[in-house]
Amino acid sequence: MKLSRARAIALVGSALALPQCGKSNAIRIGSKNFSENITVAEIYAAVMEQAGFNVQRHMNLGSTQIAMAAIQRGDIQIYPEYTGTALIDVLHMAPLRNPKAVYDTVKREYQKRFGLTLLNPSPGSNSQGLAVTRAVAQKFNVRTLSQCAAAAPLLRLAAVPEFVARADALPGLQKFYGGFKFKSVRTFDIGLQYEALTQGDADVATAFTTDALIAADDLYVLQDDRSFWPAYNIAPVIRLDLLKVHPEDIPGTLNRVSEGLTDIALRRLNVEVDINKRDPTDVASEFIY
């Protein structure tokens, strides 16, 4: 299933002719090159097959730029994208904090610029966050970022290095919420901040909100009660020419999938793939049945 980078670039560079996409023709579904995106794309493929479509899988293509080039050329026709990524990294627009505004802007601009559109977004959002253990949440009464901002002088932060410098991370939190002057701040390689938290060497850790270790370690993600971080909901990106051929059955099929992709569901999927080392195809099949 996995493609080498050279093969992915070769695929992007080949202009495949689009079929008359009836159910007897294969619909080409792709993904980017990390496990959550691959697993969601496998879920798309599985439900499309369940609905009677033939599917060709082009998983693990590469970066956002490679996936976008592939779908614009027609090498793939559907892939899962994050609304915040589409807004900031593809469209190069300023962040928006309202999830609906992000989605509506991306959908409009994708139609105008690329001949693509987005189907319904997931409720789950793989955004930045801060996580605590259940014990810390109870001891310090911290369940929101506002509460954490106030309690920060009592708390030790375990962060990935970029979090202490980026404008959309700790400096931004301090400016937007006020407070967030932690008792101490230590930086760790990505993933090791969770180990510091669970071993009691920190009280708060930086996170991405669908990380597998949040579920595996039974951590609590603090609510972004003033919507500081942009939304990164997952939505199927689809070519308009394919949607024109299947205006009802493809949206109906994939929109039902998106409804079930909550933060909790995504974390559980990521645990199966990243922690339990299971094949995304098997995990996807179990998710839809």
C-alpha positions as CSV (number, residue, x, y, z in Angstrom):
1,M,0.0,0.0,0.0
2,K,2.8,2.5,0.9
3,L,4.4,4.3,-2.0
4,S,8.0,5.6,-2.1
5,R,8.4,9.4,-2.4
6,A,9.8,8.8,-5.9
7,R,6.7,6.8,-6.9
8,A,4.4,9.4,-5.4
9,I,6.0,12.2,-7.4
10,A,5.9,10.0,-10.5
11,L,2.2,9.5,-9.8
12,V,1.6,13.2,-9.4
13,G,3.4,13.9,-12.6
14,S,1.3,11.5,-14.7
15,A,-1.9,12.9,-16.1
16,L,-4.3,10.0,-16.0
17,A,-7.5,10.3,-18.0
18,L,-10.6,10.5,-15.9
19,P,-13.1,7.7,-16.5
20,Q,-16.9,8.2,-16.9
21,C,-17.1,7.6,-13.2
22,G,-20.1,5.2,-13.0
23,K,-20.1,2.6,-10.2
24,S,-18.4,0.1,-12.6
25,N,-15.4,2.4,-12.8
26,A,-12.9,2.7,-10.0
27,I,-12.9,5.9,-7.9
28,R,-9.4,6.9,-6.8
29,I,-9.0,7.7,-3.1
30,G,-5.7,9.0,-1.7
31,S,-4.1,10.2,1.5
32,K,-1.2,12.1,2.9
33,N,1.7,10.4,4.6
34,F,0.8,10.1,8.3
35,S,-1.3,7.4,10.0
36,E,-4.4,9.4,11.0
37,N,-4.9,10.6,7.4
38,I,-4.2,7.2,6.0
39,T,-6.7,5.6,8.3
40,V,-9.5,8.1,7.5
41,A,-8.8,7.6,3.8
42,E,-9.1,3.9,4.3
43,I,-12.5,4.5,6.0
44,Y,-13.6,6.5,3.0
45,A,-12.5,3.7,0.7
46,A,-14.2,1.0,2.8
47,V,-17.6,2.8,2.9
48,M,-17.5,3.6,-0.8
49,E,-16.9,-0.1,-1.5
50,Q,-19.7,-1.0,0.9
51,A,-21.9,1.4,-1.2
52,G,-21.1,-0.5,-4.3
53,F,-18.2,1.5,-5.8
54,N,-15.0,0.1,-7.1
55,V,-12.1,1.9,-5.4
56,Q,-8.4,2.3,-6.2
57,R,-6.3,3.2,-3.2
58,H,-3.4,5.6,-3.4
59,M,-2.4,5.9,0.2
60,N,0.7,7.6,1.8
61,L,1.3,9.9,-1.2
62,G,3.3,12.5,0.8
63,S,2.8,16.0,2.0
64,T,-0.3,18.3,1.6
65,Q,1.3,19.8,-1.5
66,I,1.7,16.3,-3.1
67,A,-1.8,15.3,-2.3
68,M,-3.2,18.6,-3.7
69,A,-1.2,18.2,-6.9
70,A,-2.5,14.6,-7.3
71,I,-6.1,15.6,-6.9
72,Q,-5.8,18.6,-9.2
73,R,-4.3,16.4,-11.9
74,G,-7.0,13.7,-11.4
75,D,-4.5,11.1,-10.2
76,I,-6.8,10.9,-7.2
77,Q,-10.4,12.1,-6.9
78,I,-11.0,12.2,-3.1
79,Y,-8.7,12.6,-0.1
80,P,-9.2,13.7,3.6
81,E,-7.9,17.2,4.4
82,Y,-7.9,19.4,7.6
83,T,-9.8,22.6,7.2
84,G,-7.2,24.7,9.1
85,T,-4.4,23.2,6.9
86,A,-6.4,24.0,3.7
87,L,-6.9,27.6,4.9
88,I,-3.4,28.3,6.1
89,D,-1.1,26.0,4.1
90,V,-2.9,25.7,0.8
91,L,-4.8,29.0,0.5
92,H,-2.2,31.0,2.4
93,M,-4.9,32.9,4.2
94,A,-4.9,34.2,7.8
95,P,-6.2,31.9,10.5
96,L,-9.9,32.1,11.4
97,R,-11.1,30.9,14.8
98,N,-14.7,30.2,13.9
99,P,-14.9,26.6,12.6
100,K,-17.8,27.3,10.2
101,A,-16.0,30.4,8.8
102,V,-12.9,28.2,8.2
103,Y,-14.9,25.6,6.4
104,D,-17.0,28.0,4.4
105,T,-14.0,29.9,3.3
106,V,-12.1,26.8,2.2
107,K,-15.1,25.3,0.4
108,R,-15.6,28.6,-1.5
109,E,-12.0,29.1,-2.5
110,Y,-11.4,25.5,-3.4
111,Q,-14.3,25.6,-5.9
112,K,-13.2,28.9,-7.3
113,R,-9.4,28.2,-7.6
114,F,-9.1,24.4,-8.0
115,G,-12.3,22.8,-9.3
116,L,-12.6,21.0,-6.0
117,T,-15.0,21.1,-3.1
118,L,-15.4,19.8,0.5
119,L,-18.1,17.5,1.8
120,N,-19.3,17.8,5.4
121,P,-16.5,18.2,8.0
122,S,-16.0,15.9,11.0
123,P,-16.8,17.2,14.5
124,G,-13.3,16.0,15.5
125,S,-10.5,18.5,15.1
126,N,-6.8,17.7,15.2
127,S,-5.7,21.0,16.6
128,Q,-3.2,22.1,19.2
129,G,-4.1,21.7,22.8
130,L,-2.9,21.3,26.4
131,A,-3.4,18.0,28.3
132,V,-3.4,17.1,32.0
133,T,-4.0,13.9,33.9
134,R,-7.4,13.5,35.6
135,A,-5.7,13.9,38.9
136,V,-4.2,17.3,38.0
137,A,-7.5,18.5,36.6
138,Q,-9.2,17.7,39.9
139,K,-6.5,18.9,42.2
140,F,-6.1,22.3,40.5
141,N,-9.6,22.6,39.1
142,V,-8.3,23.1,35.6
143,R,-10.6,22.0,32.8
144,T,-10.4,25.0,30.5
145,L,-7.6,27.1,29.1
146,S,-8.9,30.1,31.1
147,Q,-8.6,28.1,34.3
148,C,-5.1,26.9,33.3
149,A,-4.0,30.5,32.5
150,A,-4.9,31.5,36.1
151,A,-3.4,28.4,37.7
152,A,-0.2,28.4,35.7
153,P,2.1,29.8,38.4
154,L,1.4,26.5,40.3
155,L,1.9,24.3,37.3
156,R,4.9,22.8,35.4
157,L,4.6,22.7,31.6
158,A,6.2,19.9,29.4
159,A,6.3,21.3,25.9
160,V,7.7,20.4,22.5
161,P,10.4,22.9,21.5
162,E,8.4,24.9,18.9
163,F,5.6,25.5,21.4
164,V,7.6,28.0,23.5
165,A,8.3,30.2,20.5
166,R,5.5,30.0,17.9
167,A,3.0,32.9,17.8
168,D,0.1,30.4,17.7
169,A,1.5,28.6,20.8
170,L,2.6,29.8,24.3
171,P,3.3,33.4,23.3
172,G,0.0,33.6,21.7
173,L,-1.8,32.0,24.6
174,Q,-0.2,34.5,27.0
175,K,-1.3,37.4,24.8
176,F,-4.8,36.1,24.0
177,Y,-5.8,34.7,27.4
178,G,-3.5,36.5,29.7
179,G,-1.6,34.6,32.4
180,F,0.0,31.3,31.3
181,K,3.1,32.2,33.4
182,F,4.0,28.6,34.3
183,K,6.0,27.7,37.4
184,S,8.5,26.0,35.0
185,V,8.7,25.2,31.3
186,R,10.8,22.2,30.1
187,T,11.0,21.1,26.4
188,F,11.0,17.5,25.2
189,D,11.2,15.7,21.9
190,I,7.8,15.1,20.4
191,G,6.0,12.4,22.3
192,L,8.2,12.5,25.4
193,Q,6.2,15.4,26.9
194,Y,3.4,12.8,27.6
195,E,5.9,10.6,29.4
196,A,6.9,13.6,31.6
197,L,3.2,14.2,32.4
198,T,2.3,10.6,33.3
199,Q,5.5,10.1,35.4
200,G,4.7,13.2,37.5
201,D,7.5,15.3,36.2
202,A,5.1,17.9,34.7
203,D,1.5,18.9,35.4
204,V,0.5,20.1,31.8
205,A,1.7,18.9,28.4
206,T,1.4,20.2,24.9
207,A,-0.7,18.0,22.7
208,F,-2.4,17.6,19.4
209,T,-6.0,16.9,20.2
210,T,-6.4,13.5,18.5
211,D,-3.0,12.1,19.6
212,A,-3.1,8.4,20.4
213,L,-1.4,8.9,23.7
214,I,-4.2,11.1,25.0
215,A,-6.5,8.0,24.9
216,A,-3.8,5.5,25.8
217,D,-2.8,7.5,28.9
218,D,-6.4,8.6,29.8
219,L,-5.5,12.3,29.6
220,Y,-7.9,15.2,29.7
221,V,-7.6,17.9,27.0
222,L,-8.3,21.4,28.4
223,Q,-11.2,23.1,26.6
224,D,-10.2,26.0,24.5
225,D,-13.1,28.0,25.9
226,R,-12.3,31.2,24.0
227,S,-11.5,29.5,20.7
228,F,-7.8,30.6,20.4
229,W,-6.7,27.8,18.1
230,P,-8.1,27.4,14.6
231,A,-10.3,24.5,13.7
232,Y,-8.7,21.5,12.0
233,N,-11.8,19.5,11.2
234,I,-11.4,16.7,8.7
235,A,-13.4,16.9,5.4
236,P,-13.3,14.9,2.2
237,V,-11.9,16.9,-0.6
238,I,-13.5,15.8,-3.9
239,R,-13.2,16.8,-7.5
240,L,-16.3,18.7,-8.8
241,D,-16.4,16.6,-12.0
242,L,-16.7,13.4,-9.9
243,L,-19.4,15.0,-7.7
244,K,-21.3,16.0,-10.8
245,V,-21.6,12.4,-11.8
246,H,-22.6,11.3,-8.3
247,P,-24.3,14.3,-6.8
248,E,-26.1,12.3,-4.1
249,D,-24.7,8.9,-3.4
250,I,-21.0,9.9,-2.7
251,P,-21.9,12.9,-0.4
252,G,-24.5,10.7,1.4
253,T,-22.0,8.0,2.0
254,L,-19.0,10.1,3.1
255,N,-21.0,12.6,5.1
256,R,-22.3,9.8,7.3
257,V,-18.7,8.8,7.9
258,S,-17.7,12.3,8.9
259,E,-20.4,12.4,11.5
260,G,-18.7,9.7,13.4
261,L,-15.2,11.1,13.3
262,T,-15.2,12.8,16.8
263,D,-12.1,13.6,18.8
264,I,-12.7,10.5,20.8
265,A,-13.1,8.3,17.8
266,L,-10.0,9.6,16.1
267,R,-7.9,9.0,19.2
268,R,-9.2,5.4,19.4
269,L,-8.3,4.9,15.7
270,N,-4.9,6.4,16.3
271,V,-4.3,4.1,19.3
272,E,-5.0,1.0,17.2
273,V,-2.6,2.2,14.4
274,D,0.1,4.0,16.3
275,I,0.2,2.2,19.7
276,N,-1.1,-1.3,18.8
277,K,0.6,-1.2,15.4
278,R,-2.4,-2.5,13.4
279,D,-2.9,-2.1,9.7
280,P,-5.1,1.0,8.9
281,T,-7.1,-1.1,6.5
282,D,-8.2,-3.5,9.2
283,V,-8.9,-0.6,11.7
284,A,-11.0,1.2,9.0
285,S,-13.0,-2.0,8.3
286,E,-13.8,-2.4,12.0
287,F,-14.8,1.2,12.3
288,I,-17.5,1.0,9.7
289,Y,-19.1,-2.3,10.9
